[in-house]
Amino acid sequence: MDLGIVVMTGSDGLTPQAVGQACEERGFESLFWAEHTHIPVRSRRADGASTRFYAETYDPFTALSAAAAVTSTLKLGTGVCLVVERDPITLAKEVASLDRLSGGRFLFGVGAGWNREEMADHGTDPRTRMALLADRVRAMREIWTQDEASYHGRLVDFDPLWSWPKPVQKPWPPVLVGGNGPGSEDRVLDFGDQWMPQSGRLADMAEFRRRVAALRQRAAASGRGPIPVTVFGVLPDKGVLDEFAQAGADRCLLPLTSLDVSETMNKLDDWAALR
């Protein structure tokens, strides 16, 4: 099982370049970057806590491009890109550009998001966000694979267009569908390539093992190969990591919630021993 890092917040302290270099030097397989375009002041988490700290993260495509420029083997992913808050034509070019500039190292983690006030500021109706996510990913797949791409869906519609560059990875960078809800696996099979559930939203390891096995059975029944699974936000504990590996995880992401220089380097040093 591979071990990666996901940066959850922060634009003070270590730069994305420094984080990327530190991760690659310590043998981590991947670096993911979370996304929030902004945080409405009135919004709150489900537990009532403030969402202020989410506003401090870098734009993930800018951060990952900076990390790509100073690394050579580290895979680079969005964890997750809030597709429902982005124009799909522009986003398709951003994904293809980063995949090309990184030499085919990009992993496209996608999600619809949880902050309803945030998505509403982008003109997205929270009630249709899952349908919008699916439509936009399908539309981007057309742009990545067709010289003259067109798409006519329920929520995305455009006539033939030209857009380059195309991604290095074929047919496109892996689409990791985030989510733990009951429809998550349906979305993976519908428009994704991999599943990315959150560790903290799993009831227990038995649930994870059961869902991974069922997803892979469904994939095989439809003629697909095994679906890779990345677990997001895993506790940095050897026992927990071993359990996830035995239950079918292909990658686990350890969460960084601060980019303080000494704190972050110490954590990465300690976590490297978990590989």
C-alpha positions as CSV (number, residue, x, y, z in Angstrom):
1,M,0.0,0.0,0.0
2,D,1.2,3.5,-0.9
3,L,1.4,6.3,1.6
4,G,0.8,9.9,0.7
5,I,0.2,13.3,2.3
6,V,-2.8,15.6,2.0
7,V,-2.5,19.3,2.9
8,M,-5.7,20.4,4.4
9,T,-5.1,24.1,4.9
10,G,-2.5,26.8,5.3
11,S,-0.7,29.4,3.2
12,D,1.8,30.5,5.8
13,G,5.0,28.6,6.6
14,L,6.3,26.0,4.2
15,T,5.7,26.7,0.5
16,P,4.2,24.0,-1.8
17,Q,7.7,23.6,-3.3
18,A,9.2,22.9,0.1
19,V,6.4,20.5,1.0
20,G,6.7,18.6,-2.3
21,Q,10.5,18.3,-2.0
22,A,10.2,17.1,1.7
23,C,7.6,14.5,0.8
24,E,9.6,13.2,-2.2
25,E,12.9,13.1,-0.2
26,R,11.2,11.0,2.6
27,G,9.8,8.5,0.1
28,F,6.1,9.4,0.2
29,E,4.3,8.3,-2.9
30,S,2.0,11.3,-3.4
31,L,1.0,14.8,-2.3
32,F,-2.6,15.9,-2.4
33,W,-3.9,19.4,-1.8
34,A,-7.4,20.3,-0.6
35,E,-9.5,23.1,-2.1
36,H,-11.8,25.8,-0.8
37,T,-12.1,28.9,-3.1
38,H,-13.3,30.9,-0.1
39,I,-15.3,30.4,3.1
40,P,-18.5,32.4,3.7
41,V,-18.4,34.0,7.2
42,R,-21.8,32.7,8.0
43,S,-21.0,29.1,7.3
44,R,-20.4,26.5,10.0
45,R,-19.4,22.9,10.2
46,A,-21.9,20.2,11.1
47,D,-20.6,20.2,14.7
48,G,-21.1,24.0,14.9
49,A,-17.4,24.9,14.8
50,S,-16.0,27.8,12.8
51,T,-14.9,27.1,9.2
52,R,-12.4,30.0,9.2
53,F,-9.3,27.9,8.9
54,Y,-10.4,26.4,5.6
55,A,-10.1,29.8,3.9
56,E,-6.3,29.8,4.2
57,T,-5.4,27.1,1.7
58,Y,-3.6,27.7,-1.6
59,D,-5.4,27.1,-4.9
60,P,-4.6,23.4,-5.4
61,F,-3.6,23.7,-9.1
62,T,-1.2,26.6,-8.3
63,A,0.3,24.7,-5.3
64,L,0.7,21.4,-7.2
65,S,2.2,23.1,-10.2
66,A,4.8,24.6,-7.9
67,A,5.5,21.2,-6.3
68,A,5.7,19.6,-9.7
69,A,8.5,22.0,-10.8
70,V,10.8,20.8,-8.0
71,T,10.0,17.1,-7.9
72,S,10.3,14.2,-10.4
73,T,8.6,11.1,-9.0
74,L,6.0,12.4,-6.5
75,K,2.4,11.9,-7.7
76,L,0.3,15.1,-7.3
77,G,-3.4,15.1,-6.5
78,T,-6.4,17.2,-5.7
79,G,-8.0,16.2,-2.4
80,V,-10.6,17.1,-3.6
81,C,-11.2,19.6,-6.4
82,L,-14.6,21.1,-5.9
83,V,-15.7,20.6,-9.5
84,V,-19.2,22.1,-8.8
85,E,-17.5,25.5,-8.1
86,R,-15.4,25.5,-11.4
87,D,-16.1,26.0,-15.1
88,P,-15.6,22.6,-16.7
89,I,-13.9,23.9,-19.9
90,T,-11.4,25.9,-17.9
91,L,-10.9,23.1,-15.5
92,A,-10.3,20.6,-18.2
93,K,-7.4,22.7,-19.5
94,E,-6.0,23.1,-16.0
95,V,-6.0,19.4,-15.4
96,A,-4.5,18.6,-18.8
97,S,-1.8,21.4,-18.3
98,L,-0.8,20.1,-14.9
99,D,-0.7,16.5,-16.1
100,R,1.5,17.5,-19.0
101,L,3.8,19.8,-17.0
102,S,4.3,17.1,-14.3
103,G,5.0,14.4,-16.8
104,G,1.8,12.5,-16.2
105,R,1.9,12.5,-12.4
106,F,-1.5,14.1,-11.7
107,L,-4.4,12.4,-9.8
108,F,-7.7,14.1,-10.2
109,G,-9.6,13.8,-6.9
110,V,-13.1,15.3,-7.3
111,G,-16.0,16.0,-5.1
112,A,-19.1,18.1,-4.8
113,G,-18.2,19.6,-1.4
114,W,-20.1,20.0,1.9
115,N,-20.2,23.8,2.4
116,R,-23.5,24.7,0.9
117,E,-23.0,28.4,1.4
118,E,-19.6,28.2,-0.5
119,M,-21.1,26.5,-3.5
120,A,-24.1,28.8,-3.5
121,D,-21.8,31.8,-3.9
122,H,-20.6,30.1,-7.2
123,G,-24.2,29.9,-8.4
124,T,-24.5,26.2,-7.7
125,D,-27.7,24.8,-6.3
126,P,-26.7,22.4,-3.5
127,R,-29.7,20.2,-4.3
128,T,-28.3,19.3,-7.8
129,R,-24.6,19.3,-6.9
130,M,-24.1,15.6,-7.5
131,A,-25.7,15.7,-10.9
132,L,-23.6,18.7,-11.8
133,L,-20.4,16.9,-10.6
134,A,-21.2,14.0,-12.9
135,D,-22.1,16.1,-15.9
136,R,-18.9,18.2,-15.6
137,V,-16.6,15.2,-15.3
138,R,-18.2,13.6,-18.3
139,A,-17.9,16.8,-20.3
140,M,-14.2,17.1,-19.4
141,R,-13.6,13.6,-20.5
142,E,-14.8,14.6,-23.9
143,I,-12.4,17.6,-24.0
144,W,-9.5,15.4,-22.9
145,T,-10.0,12.7,-25.6
146,Q,-11.5,14.5,-28.6
147,D,-9.9,16.9,-31.1
148,E,-13.3,18.4,-31.6
149,A,-15.2,18.0,-28.3
150,S,-18.9,18.6,-27.8
151,Y,-21.2,17.8,-24.9
152,H,-24.9,18.1,-24.4
153,G,-26.0,17.1,-20.9
154,R,-28.6,18.1,-18.4
155,L,-26.4,20.8,-16.7
156,V,-23.5,21.2,-19.1
157,D,-23.9,22.0,-22.8
158,F,-21.4,23.1,-25.5
159,D,-21.0,22.7,-29.2
160,P,-17.7,21.4,-30.8
161,L,-14.6,23.1,-29.5
162,W,-10.8,22.9,-29.7
163,S,-8.8,22.6,-26.5
164,W,-5.2,21.7,-26.0
165,P,-3.0,20.4,-24.4
166,K,-4.3,17.0,-23.9
167,P,-3.3,15.0,-20.8
168,V,-0.2,12.8,-20.9
169,Q,-2.1,9.9,-19.1
170,K,-4.5,8.1,-21.4
171,P,-7.4,8.3,-21.7
172,W,-7.2,10.9,-18.9
173,P,-5.7,11.3,-15.4
174,P,-7.3,9.0,-12.9
175,V,-10.5,10.4,-11.5
176,L,-10.7,9.7,-7.8
177,V,-14.3,10.2,-6.7
178,G,-14.5,11.4,-3.1
179,G,-17.3,10.6,-0.7
180,N,-18.7,8.2,1.9
181,G,-22.4,8.5,1.2
182,P,-24.6,5.6,0.0
183,G,-24.3,6.8,-3.6
184,S,-20.5,7.1,-3.7
185,E,-19.7,3.8,-5.2
186,D,-22.4,4.4,-7.9
187,R,-20.6,7.6,-8.9
188,V,-17.3,5.8,-9.0
189,L,-18.7,3.3,-11.4
190,D,-20.6,5.9,-13.4
191,F,-17.9,8.5,-14.1
192,G,-14.8,7.7,-12.0
193,D,-11.7,5.5,-12.0
194,Q,-11.0,5.2,-8.3
195,W,-12.8,5.7,-4.9
196,M,-11.6,8.1,-2.2
197,P,-13.6,7.8,1.0
198,Q,-12.7,9.7,4.2
199,S,-11.4,7.7,7.1
200,G,-13.2,9.7,9.7
201,R,-16.6,9.0,8.1
202,L,-16.3,5.3,8.1
203,A,-18.3,3.5,10.8
204,D,-15.5,0.9,11.3
205,M,-13.0,-1.3,9.4
206,A,-15.7,-3.9,8.7
207,E,-17.8,-1.3,6.8
208,F,-14.8,-0.3,4.7
209,R,-13.8,-3.9,3.9
210,R,-17.4,-4.7,2.9
211,R,-17.8,-1.7,0.7
212,V,-14.5,-2.2,-1.1
213,A,-15.3,-5.8,-1.8
214,A,-18.7,-5.0,-3.1
215,L,-17.4,-2.2,-5.3
216,R,-14.8,-4.4,-6.9
217,Q,-17.4,-7.2,-7.4
218,R,-19.7,-4.7,-9.2
219,A,-16.7,-3.5,-11.3
220,A,-15.9,-7.0,-12.3
221,A,-19.5,-7.7,-13.2
222,S,-19.5,-4.8,-15.6
223,G,-16.2,-5.8,-17.3
224,R,-13.9,-3.5,-15.4
225,G,-10.7,-4.3,-13.6
226,P,-10.2,-3.8,-9.8
227,I,-11.1,-0.3,-8.6
228,P,-8.2,1.3,-6.7
229,V,-9.1,2.9,-3.3
230,T,-7.4,5.8,-1.6
231,V,-8.4,6.5,2.0
232,F,-8.4,10.2,2.9
233,G,-7.3,11.6,6.3
234,V,-6.0,8.5,8.0
235,L,-4.5,8.7,11.5
236,P,-0.7,8.3,11.4
237,D,-0.7,5.0,13.2
238,K,1.0,1.8,12.0
239,G,-1.7,-0.4,13.2
240,V,-4.5,1.6,11.5
241,L,-2.5,1.7,8.3
242,D,-2.0,-2.0,8.4
243,E,-5.7,-2.6,8.9
244,F,-6.6,-0.4,5.9
245,A,-4.0,-2.3,3.8
246,Q,-5.5,-5.6,4.8
247,A,-9.0,-4.4,4.1
248,G,-8.2,-3.4,0.5
249,A,-6.8,0.1,0.5
250,D,-4.3,0.9,-2.2
251,R,-3.2,4.3,-0.8
252,C,-3.7,6.1,2.5
253,L,-3.3,9.9,2.9
254,L,-2.0,11.4,6.2
255,P,-3.4,14.9,6.9
256,L,-1.3,18.0,7.4
257,T,-3.3,20.8,9.0
258,S,-0.5,23.2,9.4
259,L,2.5,24.3,7.3
260,D,4.6,25.5,10.3
261,V,8.1,24.8,9.3
262,S,9.5,22.9,12.3
263,E,6.2,21.2,13.1
264,T,5.6,20.0,9.6
265,M,9.1,18.7,9.0
266,N,9.0,16.8,12.4
267,K,5.7,15.2,11.4
268,L,7.0,14.2,8.0
269,D,10.1,12.7,9.6
270,D,8.0,10.7,12.0
271,W,5.5,9.6,9.4
272,A,8.2,8.5,7.0
273,A,8.9,5.6,9.4
274,L,5.3,4.3,8.8
275,R,6.0,3.5,5.2
